[in-house]
Amino acid sequence: MSSVDNLTANSRKPIKVQLFGRFRVIAANGNEISISGKRVRALLAILCLHPGEAIEREEISQLLWQGKFRAQARASLRQTLLELKQQLAANCDEPFLGGREKLAIRAELVSSDLIDLHKALAAGQYASAASQLQTVGTQTLLEGLDTGQTLGLRFAEFLDTKRAQVEAQLVKTVEQIFNEISARKLDYARNCLQEAIKQRGQNSTTHKALIRIAILPFAVQPSDESLQLFANGFFEELVTTMAQIPQLRVAGRGSARQFATNTSAIDTAAKLKVTNLVEGTIRRQNNTIIVHAALLDGVDGCQNWSGRFDGQADDLFSLQQTLAVALTEELGLVLKRQIKPPPVRQRSTVNKEAYSLYLQGRALTIRAIGDGVLAKAIELLEAALEIDPDFAACWTALAEAHVYTAVYTPCLDRLGQSQKMAYCAKRAIELDPKQGHARTMLGIHCWTENDPLGALDLAFEAYRLEPNNPDVLLRLGSFLLYIGRTREALPYVQAAVDQDPVNGRNYAMLSVVQLNLGNIDSAIEAGKRMVDLGLPSMWLGVATSASGDRKLAIDQYRQTITLMNKTMFSPAGSKPLTGAALYVFWEVAARGVCSGKTVHRKLYCTLLDHLHKTLHDPCDTSIVQPAIWMGYSEMVFKTLGTQITPANMFCMMSLWADVEPIRQIRLHPDFLPFAKRIGLVEAWEQYGWPDLLPSVPSE
């Protein structure tokens, strides 16, 4: 073949421009084409960012030669275009189209990773699009091409704007895909695509610039109970409103509540993993409510802004909205960012008394632990709904209170609580279809009916509606964990931890995820954090045992005894153990789970057999969880295979650790029949089989 023929053949094969990450140009044979000159590279990048679109030469010349006279800039563009053609000539003889006023790239000869991604999305090739997004990962569009030092501020601003537009368009396209298809019919490829775009949005360099902010509870005079109630509601509404702003990542209210305004701002920001804090005070002057708010820098603790807002206590929502708008405007000025104001939220209820009861009930629900706490929460929330039965958020809160009753109290009728929860969740969704959190709780009820597929469908829909709600993130992550999709679960669990970093329950989930992935050190680290926050140390003991330090693991597991009747309770219907009996029980348990010795394991399994025969609930968590940790397959199949409850379902996440003796459950010949009986196989067929099951079994 002659050199002319070579040139013709090459010109018909598109060269590939890599726009994500380091700017590169790849020839058809896979070799990189060296493009020298910053403006030459920038010119090609500009054209590739507008595939099939003609751009005004005037616009390009002003971008690349800011400050030059028009004639000089146009002449420089012609010279740069000639240099680019020469550098591409060996691989693409005529890559451009255009006349005297406009210029465009020839899409059939010059492709890019961005073009390929959009083509895959447009063609419905969701698996391919998800794979491309995963390959792109967290790389920024045209990373390091220029920061303004050489090409000028106008080009730097153009680049920032284009990056934001590209990211927004990708998100919008994926959202449209999900909006146009019912959640029940989503295939696994689409779910992978949604997860890929979400993780890019959370982790890319472009989005690392998202402002991470925590809103702290506003201080009031302790003697003014009605004003304290107003402050609680103000805090709740402000967190909810600010969380809707795309450029903000707002710390979860559960974590933020634990910090008082007199705590060091630097320390608080570090613990909440944020860069900025909003704190303030609320006081009463006659019939006027006066709110003082301040924006603090989390790095040095300095106050960057403060403001005063006056309003009437009966007009909580208007006052909250006024402050939210003012805060976003000030954040934009202080941080030199264009921040879109929060949308005006519909009032959740117009009745002040109903709202007051709701806030009190919700606060008790979040607390959860304590004698009679959840019963009182349910009483208050039901009273609020008697006043305003169309209060959707209150129905969601009541659903959560019923779930927590089944999980955190020695409840005698866990399925009954689950049914009440399902009724409340359905009512919330009927009144407000945007109640994503209610959908995840309805998903919990699906698990009790052996419908994990339905649970996952609801959780993914909840995530679409409330992608920044840490409760939704954690429940979606947990549902994926239960079916063995650990790698897919990790980003959701990690996001929940990042947003709500002082919630011990989140670290319990994270510890299990890391253990399942074989990251023993990370599992231990998360377990230690969980214990520091006052939760049981059993998961820490299991992770430490997997590391081989059996003696330490036994000691850690045994420490759980100190939490009895504090954050843990005896099984429903049984009397609490005390004295020597309590010590002996935890000694047998700790050694059975953590020692690695068969004799200790057999002794504890015998004890579990006795509990299974005698407890009010033969499927109690106190039986199921240690049975999994000890690889006691028959007991796992007898309990979870008989009835999944809101209390024991979280044990399922531990099934997927690839360590001894837990893996013996999956290797048992009855495991797949058990999995089919509780609906796991149906969920796997839709969302993908677990990594630890090497192949799809034949019929």
N, C-alpha and C positions, 0 to 999 in steps of 0.2 A: 504494500500500500504506500502511495506517495505521501509526501508531507502535506500536500493540498488535501488529499483524501482524509488524512489524519485530522486536519483542522476542521473539515466539514463534519466528520463523525463526532468530534468532541463538541462542536457547537450545538449539536442536536441533543447532547446529554446535559441536563441542567447541573450547574455547579450549586453547591449547598453552602449557604451562609448560616453560621451559628450565631444567633442573636442573644440567646440566654447564656449567661456566664461570660467567659472571655470571648471577645469578638474574633471569629475565625472564618476563613473561606476554604471550602473543601472541594477539590476537583472531583470529576466523575470517577476517577480511579482510586479515590480515597486519600490522595496526598493533599497536604495543606498548601494553599497558595499564599505566598507571602505578599502582603499588601503594605507598602511602606508609605509613610506620611500621614499625620493625624487627620488632616482635612480630607485626604483621599479616602481614608477609612470611614470618616464621618459621613462623607457624601454617599458612599455605598450603603451605610447603615440607614441613613434617612430614606433612601429610595426603597430599601427592603422593608422598612416599617410601613410603607404604603404600597403593597403589592397590587398591580393592576390599576393603580391610580396615578394620574398625571399631576405633577406638582409644579407650581409656578416657579420658574427660574429665579424670579425676584425674591421669593420667599426663601429659597435655599441660599442664595447669595447673602441675604441679610442675616441669616442664621450663622453662616460660617465666616463672614467677614464684617462683623459688626463694627460700625464706626467708619468704614471706608466709604468713599464717594460711590454712587450707584454705578458709574461706568467702570471704576476700578474693580468693584465687587463682581460685576458681570464678567469682566475679563478674567479675573482670578478663577471664577467658576468654570469658564471654558477651558482654561489651562488644566485645572484639577480633573475635569471630566476626561480630557485627553490622556492624562497620566493614568487614570484608572483604567481606561480602555486598553492602554498599552500593557499594564500589569496583568490584565485578564486575557489578553489576546491569544496566548498559547492554549487556553482552555475554552474561551468563549469569545468569538470574534466580534459580535455586535450585540452586547447585552442591553442596550437602551433603545427606547423609542422617544420621539418628541420632535418639536420644532423650535422655533426661535423663542417661544414664550414658556413652553412647558417641557417637562422631562418625566419619564417613567421607566421603570424596570420591566424587562421582558419576562413575564412570569413563567413562560415555557422554557426559558434558558437559565433563570436564576431562581432557585427555591430557598427556603429557610425553614428552620425548626418551628418558627411561629406559624408560617403558612401551612406546614404539614399538620400542625396541631389543629388549626381551624378547619382544615379539610376533613380530618377525622371526625371532628364534632359535627360538621355539617352533613356528613355521610352516615351518621349514626353508628360509627365504628367506636363505641365507647371503651371497649377493652384496649384498643390501640391508643386512644386518646389518654386513657388512664396511665398506660405504660409510658407514653411520651412525657406526661406530667411528672411521673415518678423519676424518669431519667433527668428531666430538667431540675427536679428537686427544689432546692431553696435558692437556686442561682438567680441573680438579678438580671433583668434585661440590659444588655450592653454594659455589663459590669466593667468599671474601670476605663471606659472609653475616653471620658474626659470629665473633669470636675469643675470646669470653668477657667482654669489657669491659662490654658492655651487658646481655646476656641471662644472663650468669652462667656459672660453670664447668660446671655440670651440663649445660647445653645444648651447650657446646663439646665436652664429652666424648661426649655423644650423637651429635653431628655427626661426630666422629672415628670413633666406632664404626660408624656407619651407612656412612660412606665406605668403611671397610675391608670391611664386609659386602657392599656392592654390588660392589666390585672382586673380592672372592673369589668371589661368586656368578657373575659374568660369566666368570671364568677357569674355574670348575667346569663351567659349562654348555658352554663351548667344548671343554673336555677330554672331556666326555661324548660330544659329537658325534663327536670323533675316535676315542674308544675303541670306539664302537659300530659303526664302519665300518672295513673293512679298508683299510690304507694304500694298496694298489694301486688301489683304486676311488675314492680321494679326487678330487673335481673341483677345478678351479682356484678356484672361489668359496670352497670350504671352506678351501683353503690361504691365500687372501687374508684370510679371517676369522681363522684362527689367527695369521697374522702381525700383523694389526691388534691383536688382544688382547694379543699378546706385547709389541708396541711400546708400547702404552698402559701395560702393567705396568712396562716399563723406564723410561719417560720422563715419566709423568704427575707432576704436583706431589705427588699423594698418595704416589707411590712414589719420589720423589726423596729422601724421608726414609729410604729403605732405608740401612742401615748398610753403608758400603763399608769392607771390612777386608782387610788383608793379613797372612798368617801367614808369618813369616820362619823360615828353618831354625834350629833350636835349636843353640847352641854346645856343643861338647864338647872334652875334652882331645885334641889332635891325635895323641897317642901311642897312644890307645886305639882301635884299628881296629874292634873288635867293638861298642864303644859308638857309634862313628860310624855304623856300619851300622844300629844300633838307632835312632839319631837320624834317619837318612834315612827309615826306615820310619815313624817317629812323625810326621814332617813330612808325608809322603804321605797317611797315614791321617787326620790332623787336617784337612788341606785338603779331602779328599774328604768327610769327615763334616760339617764346617762349611758346605760349599757346599750341603748339602741343607736348610739352614734358610731358609725363605721370606723372612724379613726381612733376610737378609744377602746382600751381593754380595761374593764372595770373589775376590781377585786370583788370576790363574792361577799355578800352581806354577812354570811356566817363568820368568816374570818375577820372582816372589818369590825364587827361588833365587839370583838375581844380586846380592842385597844381604846383606851381612854385618851382624851385630847391632851392630858398632861404628860403622856408618855413621850419620850424623845422621838421627834419626827424622823430622824435618821434611822433609829432602831426600828421604828414601826414600818418605814418604807422598805427596809431590808427584809424584814420578816414577811411582809406582804408581797414582796417582789415587784414593787412599783417604783416609778420615778417621781411621782407627784402625789400629794395628799390634799384633800379638801377637809377642813375642819371648821368649826364655828360654834356659836352660842345662840340660844334662843331665849328671849326674855319678854315679859309682858309689861305693858305700860297702859293702864286703863283698859280699853277694849282693843288695843293695837298689839299685834305680835311683831316683834322686831328681831330680825335674823341678821346676824353678822357672820359672814363667811370669809375664809382666807384660803389661798392657794399656796402651798408650801413646796419647796424644792426638796425632794427626798434625798438628794446627795449631800447638801450642806445644811438643810433645815431652814433656810432663809425663806422669808415670806415674799412671794413674787406679786401678789395681788390681794386686795381685800375689798369687800363691799358690804353695804347695808341695804336691807330690803324690808319694807314695812307692809303689813297686810292684816287681814282679819282672820281669826281662827276658823271661822265658818267657811273661809275660802282657801282651804289648804291646797287644792289642786292648782289654782291660779298662781299662788305664791311659789309653789314648787316649780311650776313651769317657767315662771319669770327668772328664778334663780338658775335653773338649768340652762336657759338661753344665755344669761349673762355670763355664766361660767364658761360656756363653750366659746363665746366671743373673746373673753379674756385669755383663755388657753391659747386660742389662735394667735393673739397679739404677742403674748409672752414667749411662746414657742415658735413663732414665725411659721405657722401652718394655717392652711385654709381648712377650717373645720366646719362641717355641715351642722347647722343647729338641729337639736333633737326634734322629732315629730311631736305634734300635739297629741297627747294620749287621751283616750276617752276616759271619763270618770268611771271607776270601778263600781262605785255606789254613790248616791247623792245623800244617803242617810248617815248623819254624823254618828249616831249611836251604833248602827250596824258596823260602821268602819272601826269604831273604838273596840267593839267586841272582837272583831276580826283580828285586829292588831294584837290584842291580848292573847287570843287563842293561838295565833300563829307563833308568837314568841314562846309560848309553852311547848308547842309542837317541836320547834327547833331545839329547845332544851332537851326534850324527850325523856331523859333519865330522871327518876325521882318518884317517890311514892305518890300516886294519884295525879301526877303531872299531866299525863295524856288524857285521863278521864276528864279533868277540868278543861283541858284544851277543847275536847269534843263538845263539852257542855257550852262553852263560850261561842264556838263557831256555829253550833246549831241555833243558839239564841240569835246570832247575827242573821242567820238565814230565815228565821221566823219573821224578822223585821223586813228583810229584803231578800226574797227567794230567788231573785234574778242576779244575785251577786256572784258572778262566775268565779272570780279569784278565791272567794270564800269556799265555794264547793271544792276547788282544787286543794285548798288548805285542809278541808275536812277529810278529803280522800287521803291525804298524806298522814293525817293524825290516825286514821284507821290502820294504815300500813304500819306505822311506827308502833301502834298498840300490839299488832300481831308479832312484831319483831323484838321489841325492847321490853315487853312485860311478860310475866308468866301467864299468858293468855290461854284460857281453856277452849276457845273456839276461834282458832286462827283462820279457818276457811270462812267462817261467818264474818270476821273482820274484813277479809279480802273481798267478799261479796258486797259489803257495805261500801268499801273503797271503790269498787267498780261502778256502783250506782252513782256515787258522788262524782267520779271522774267523767262518766258519760254525761251527767247533768252539766258539768262545767263546759264540756266541749259543745254541747247543744247550744248553750248560751253564748259562748265565745269560741269559735273554731280555732282561734289562734292560741289556745291554751295547750302549748306543747308539753309542759310538765305533767298535765293531767293524762296525756297519752302514754307517757312512760309508766305511770302508775297503773293505767289500764293494761299495759303490757305485763306488769307483774301478775295480774290476775290471769292473763293468758297462760303464763307458766304453770299456774296451779291447775289449769285445764289441759295440760300437755300440748300446748300450742305455742312452742317457741318461735315458729315462723311468724305467727300473728304478732307476737311480742316484738320481734325485730322490725317488722313492718311499721308498727306504731312508733318504735323508738327512732327509726330513721326519719319518719315524718315529723316527730317532735323536734329532732335535731334541725330539720329544715326550717321549722317555725321559730325555734329559739336556740340558735347555734352558739350563743354565748352564755347560756344558762348552765352553771356548773353541775346542777342536779341532773339536767338532761344529759350532759356530757358523760357523767359518771354512770348513769343507768344504761345508756347506749353501750358504753365500754364494758359494763358488767355483762350485758346480754351477749355480746360477742365473746366474752370470756367463757360464759357458760357453755357455748357451743364449740369451744376449742379454737376460735379464731383469734389467738392471742396477739399476733402481730398487728392485726387490724384494730384490736382493742386498745393497744398501748397509746396511740396518739390522743384518743378521747380521754383516757384516764389521766394522762399527763397534762392535758389541757385543763381538766377539772382541778388537778392539784395546783397548777400554776395560777388559776383564778381564785382558788379557795385554799390557800396554803397553810391555814391554821385549823384545818378540819381533819381530825385523826382518821375518820372513816375513809377519806380519800387515800391516805397512805397505806391502809390495810389492803386496798385494792391494788395499789401500785406495787406493794411488796409481793403480792401473788403474781402479778404480771411478770415482774422481773424474775421470780423463781421459775415460772413456767418457761421463760425464754432462756433459762440457764445462766442468767446474770446474778450469780449468788451474792456477790459483794453488794450490788445495787439493791437486792432484795433485803439484805440485812440492814443496809442504811435506811431504807424506807420503813422497815420494821422498828428500828430504834426511834425514828421520828414519831411513829404511831404511838409507841409506848410513852415517849416524852409528853405527848398530848393527852395521856390518861386512858389509853385503850389497852385491852388485854395483850399480853406478851406471847400468846400461843403462836402467832404467825412468825414472830421473830425467832422463837425456839425452833420451829420447823425449818426456817431458812438457815439458821446456824447449824442445825443438825446436818443439813445437806452439804455444808462446808466441811464436815468431818469433825468439828469440835463438839463432840457428844456431851461432855461434862458441862460445858457452858450452856449448851442448848437445854439440858435438863433443868438447870438453875433458872434460865430465862422462862421456860414454860411454866415452871412451878410458881413463879412470881405472880401469876394470875390470881392466886389465892387471895391476894391483898385486895382485889377488886370485887370480891363476892359481896353481894347486897349493896354495891355502889354503882358500878356500871354493868354488872352481871347479876343474873338471878338464877335461882334453882329452877329446874324444869317445872312446867305447869303442873299443878296438882300435887306436888311433892313438898315435904317439909325441908327447910334448909339444913344442911349438914353443919355441925359445929364441932369444936374441939378436936379430939384425936381423929374422929371419923373424917372430918374435912381434910385434915393433913394427909391421912392415908390415901384418900381418894386422889388428891392431886399428885401424890408421890407415884401412885400406880399409873396415873395418866401421863405424867411427864416422862417417866421411864418407858412406858409403852410406845409413845410417839417418837421420842428423841434418842433413846439409848442405842437403837440399832440391833438390839439383842432379841432373838426369837422368843426366849422365855418371858421377857417383859411384855412383848407384843401379845403373846397368847393369853397372858393373865389379864391384860386390859380388854382384849376381845371377849373373854369370858364375862367380864364385868358388863360390857356393852350388851351381850346376850341377855343378861339379867335385866338391865334397864329396858331393853326392847320389850320384854315380857311384862314388866311391872309399871312402867310410866303411863300416865294418862295419855300422852301422845307418843306412840311407838316410833314416830318419825321425827322426834325432837332433834334439834341441832346438836345437843350434847351427845347424841349417838352418831349422827350422820358425819359430822366433821372429823372426829378422830378415826372413824371407820375408813374414811378416804385417806387420811394421812398414814394409816397403818396398812393400806392396801387390802383391807378386809372386804373383798369383792361381794361376797354373799350378803353381807349386811347393807352395803350400798344399794344393791339391787332390791333388797327387801324394804328399804325405807324410801329412797327417792323413786324407786319403781312403783311404790304403792301410792304415795301422795307427796307432791311438791307443795310446799307452803311458802308464804312470804318470809318465814323465819329460816327455813332450811335451804332455800333455793341458792343463797349465796355460797353454800358449800360446794356447789358444782364447779366453781371456778378453780378449785384445787385439784380437780380430776386431771388437769392437763399439764402437770409438772412431770418432766421426764426424768424422775429420780426414783430410786428404790425407797420403799416398796410401793409407792403410789402407782407406778407404771403397770403393776400387776393387775390392776383393775381393767385397764384397757386391753391387756393381753388375755384376759379371761374369755373363754369361748362364749359366755353368755352376755358379753358386753354389747355387741351389736343388736341382739334381740332386745336388750334393755333400752338401748338408745332409740330403737325404732318405737318401742312402746311409749316412751315419753315425748316423742315428736322430734327428737334430734335429727334423725335421718332426713325428714322432710325439710328441716331448716338447712341442713348441709346441701341438699340438692339445689336449694335456691341461692344460698350465700357462700357456698364453697365448703369442701371437706377440710377437716382439721389437718394441720401439718403433721401431726403425730399419728394420723391414720394414713399410711403410705399410698393407698390406692382405694378407689371406689370398689366395694365388694360386688361380685357378680351375683345375680339372683340364683 
